[in-house]
């Protein structure tokens, strides 16, 4: 899970539905990505940052929690 991204979403009241709309994906797909079950592509990550969180660094937003890292 992306705890920093989730925290920033909560601060700015950005919903999973809004994230999905900006990415052009289904709600379920956005939810899977947020939960670490599916990956965010670089283009998606930069789109999220630019649209919702321009004040945050990409590395901060998409830092993964230790228990969700794979490999």
N, C-alpha and C positions, 0 to 999 in steps of 0.2 A: 504494500500500500504506500501511497505517496502522502505521507503525513503533512509535509509542508504545503503541498498543493491543496490538500483538504482544509488545512488551517486557513490558508489565504481565501479559499472559496467561502468558508464560513464567515470570515471577516467582512468580505464584500458581498455576502449573500448571493453568491453565484451557485445556481443549482446544476445538478447533473444534466438536466434537460437543456439548459442554456449552453453548457459545454458541448453537448451532443449536437445542438443546432449549429454552433460555430464550426464544428469539425465536419458537419454533414454526415453524421452517422446516427444509428439508432440509439435510443436511451440505453438499452442493454449493452451495446458495444462500448459506450462511454463508461458505463459502470464497471464492466470487465477490465477496461484499461486502468481505471482508478484503483481497482482492487488488486492490480498486479497479475491478473489472469491472462491478460493480453498486453502486448507492448504498445507504447506510444512511439510513433515514428517521429523523426526529427522535425519534419514539416508540421506535424500536429502540435508538437511541443512549442515550437516557435509561434504558431498561430495562437495558441492558448495564451502564451506570455504576452504577445503583442496586443491581443484583444482585451484581456482581462487584467493582467498584472505587469504592465510595462516597467514598473518600479522595482521588480524582483529579478534576480539573476536566474537564468535557466537552470543552472546547476543546483541552486537552492530549491526551486520549485519541484524538480524531478529527482531529488535525492530519495533513494529507496530506503525503507526501514530494513534493518538487518535480517529480520525473519522472512522477508519477501524476496531477498536477492537469490538469484539462481546461478548455478555454475560454479 
